[in-house]
Amino acid sequence: MNITVPASLRMGEAFVVRLSGARAGEATVRFPSEVGEDVRRPNEALKPVGAAGEYVVPGRVVLGKTTPVVYEVTLDGALVRGRIPVTGLDQPIQHLNLPPASAACCRTPPARPKTPWWKAPTRGAPRRPGAAPLPRP
């Protein structure tokens, strides 16, 4: 399997880890350098997408981060670890100090537990089991 990554990245930049080879689609990619960063699922095991022996795993450098991006590719217990250097931006980072009401709109809502179909609310007024049918208007 061949692994191709960018030579260097800038903070905030999106990138892809390219995997090629007959079994590249079976590999798993992790970014352990995300641990401690403000990301949804740090060091998450990612499966590549693609076909015909050419696969990619997307990634993004955290804005404000200048430490190297560390990646790990695992296939059949074999581990390959690498680093991609990160450079700063040519301009300063602008922090938007939004009011709390506006900032709340931009946050990801917490995950709600799924309600099984047999407990889902039904149309109309709820009834107790064995209750007489409701009169129709």
Order of alpha helices (4+ residues) and beta strands (2+ residues): beta-beta-beta-beta-beta-beta-beta-beta-beta-alpha
